[in-house]
Amino acid sequence: MLHPLDVDLTAGGTYGLIGHNGSGKSTLLKLLARQVRPTAGRVRLNGRDLEDWDGRGFARTVGYLPQEPAAPPGLLVRELVAYGRYPWHGTFGRFSDADRTACAEAMTLTHVDHLADRTVETLSGGERQRAWIAMLVAQRADCLLLDEPTSALDVSHQIEVLALVRDLCQARGLTALIVLHDINMAARFCDRLMALKDGRLIAEGDPAALLKRDTLRTIFDIGMGVIPHPAGHGIITYVD
Amino acid sequence: MMAETRDKTPAIALTLFAAAAAAAWLLLREDLPHLLEPAAGYGADRMVLLYSQLPRLVVSLLCGAALALSGAILQRALRNPLASPTTLGLSAGASLALVLAGLVAPGLLVAGREMVALAGSAATAGVVFAIGARRNFDPVALVLGGLIVSLYCGALATLLILLNDRYLVSLFIWGSGSLAQQDWSTAVTLGPQLAVLCLGVALIARPLGLLELGEAGTRSLGLSPSAVRVLAVSIAVALAAAVASAVGVIGFIGLAAPTVARLAGARRVGPQLVWSALIGAAMLWLTDTSVQLLAADMGAFIPTGAVTALLGTPLLLLVLPRLKLSFAGGMAVLSARRWRGPTMPAVAVALGGLALLALAALFIGRTPAGAWQVNGLEDWDVLADWRLPRVGAALAAGAMLAAAGAILQRLTGNEMASPEVLGISAGAMIGMAAILFLITDPAYPVLMTGAAVGTALVLGALFILTRRSGFLPERLVLAGIALGAMLDAFIGALAATGDPRSLVLLRWMSGTTYGTGTASALVSLVLAGGLVGLTVALARWLDLLPLGASGARGLGLSVPRARGVLLVLAGLMTAAATIIVGPLSFVGLMAPQIARAAGFVRGGPQILVGAAAGGGLMLTADWLGRTLLYPYEMPAGIVSALVGTPLLLALMRRT
């Protein structure tokens, strides 16, 4: 699936992972999230091989949001957020005041306070993603791995979720790696982009530097151009 | 299946027929020359050949073809690869109707056996379709309804047989599908019936093909899909009922033959129906001849229907991974309303209610003369000897089944999962049966070991068979159906041999607490307390696992270990409970759902409230069984199945 590639992620900021379908974006993310084991090569976190981390210790450092997260019916938002504390209190540990504080803080930061007593299935798409992100925040992980968090959302909800992730990264000094399909959204909300093609990392850099006509053609095999955003928010890509 | 796959049905049918013919030659080679002899004089061998062997051969061909045809039509009409007379409960319905008629109005059996069977099949079909219609005939929902109705009919029939064993023993033999013939009468009645029905099949074959286009597509071609469906299903029900009234329940031919035909490449309706019928005929002929060959060696009487179920199970399990099932979304039986109040007091109320119920079951009873009576504490010595062990055992069994059911439902993300539905109870029962045949009068620990080994085998098989599909609900359910049918076949075959141990087995099956001693009740209670308590302690795993493997792993849970530990717990609790109340009670399915319906969604409260509900259900069932028909007794397992199943079906119809 993935060709040998060497990626170095430094702490802080939002990374966008872009590429065509089947380019290995999700696979790379799952490798980093320890959801799948590498058949060859190594993945290290803070200099330590992922294999050497214990499950809960890893989850205290890295939070992962799968592409279509499933909440069992009847689950309340505050209960979902509280699940994020499992890496801290474990199977038999008490749900302490520290846990309670972390959950309250996470819900405030992600603006789901008013949804706390709603069941997850009654939420709109954007609210639901915010609830899941609240769980990751309660997890107090330094690094968030999000697999297409906006794929099922309309434009306004996409912006709502991505802005939330960006603000979280700025406010709490987190690192987020987001798989995105929409290049313009990626350009708008990510500090750095990484482009994959056929399992190879073919480009890396900040959006303005990476998104050039020839690079885009290499990534997607179609002619695409780039113009500056009319209101001065970076750049916009378009199809010829 | 690839569209280009070469049609291998003729080859398969030919092979089956050749094998059957070879087996028949082995069986009949010494008798066949009698056919050429002049009819003069009395020759016993010749008579046997002419009036037993040959009619049996013809009947096996007819029944095999009819069942396969019925299955093929059902699968087409309902667009459901799992439909068959067995899985939709048609055969079980016919069987129950005949048992009832045999008890209430034996005259009916002489006058219109077929009509009685038809009424039974039609009634079960009605119930199953009423459930299915609410869920758009979703394949799995339909088969689940069929399975539950089937088990219900089975439980009722078992109860009737238990209460009237002198009159109904022969029904056992019939019920397990014996093809033995004494003359040509069965063949002569069955033949024309099937001929008429086949004519009907020929008429609806083409409209049946159009159903493939789906509801809207069919209608746009000017055909009413529901009319075609009703007609087709009616014919299929009639075919199944005709066979059931002639020779009894013959499982799995109706599922296996069309499945083989389809997998072999018969795609269009015409060939599918024809080849299914031919393959079915050859299958049953081959099975029946092989059974006779084997039985001759062992000198035993084995009903063929029991053997088809035994053979059908592995076949179904083999085919399972190749079946492409579109699974129509969530199986949620109950909308998840939430209990919004404080959890702990609510759980305490549930447990308190259970305690009150236990006291009532302990102190309210009937005098030897039959009058109702509330005992006082002065009778404690007697109560402690006679009632306390039964109340304790029933409570423990119900609580354990409930916790096991809750674990399985959460683990598979399927609200219809339970020890009974997944065949785990059946596994425990098979383990106990094996012990019964190895050791005379086994002690509790030995029996428990047997039951635990049985559940372990079933859990292992389920795990291996469904792991690759990620524990898809329909795979699990099908595997469970197959295992349950195997148990039925086993018990049926045993009962038909007249082995005295079959009565012990039947008593275990029905699940009576009668004769439970203080010691074993105490062991059950301790086991229940420990295992349910351990499950509650692991509630966080039960909360995280429904997030899906990746979600749970993302939070640092070791998913394989959590699954393994919880499965072992569920298996142990099922084994311990099955020893007491048998495999039929359905408490493991109902109790967790009652807890959910009451709004307890999280793992811990669901287990506790579910265990209280399960214990209460079983306690009540046991008490009803002890007092209702006093001085007769009805087994707790069966009573809870009889009371609980309609409740469950009603719940399934809601949503």
Interface residues (C-beta under 8 A of the other chain):
Chain A: K30 A33 R34 Q35 D54 G55 R56 G57 F58 A59 R60 G63 Y64 L65 P66 P69 A70 A71 P72 P73 G74 L75 L76 E79 Y83 G84 Y86 P87 G90 T91 F92 D117 T119 E121 Q139
Chain B: G330 A332 S335 A336 R337 R338 R340 R410 G413 A537 L538 R540 W541 D543 L544 P546 L547 G548 S550 G551 R553 G554 L555 G556 L557 S558 R596 G599 V601 R602
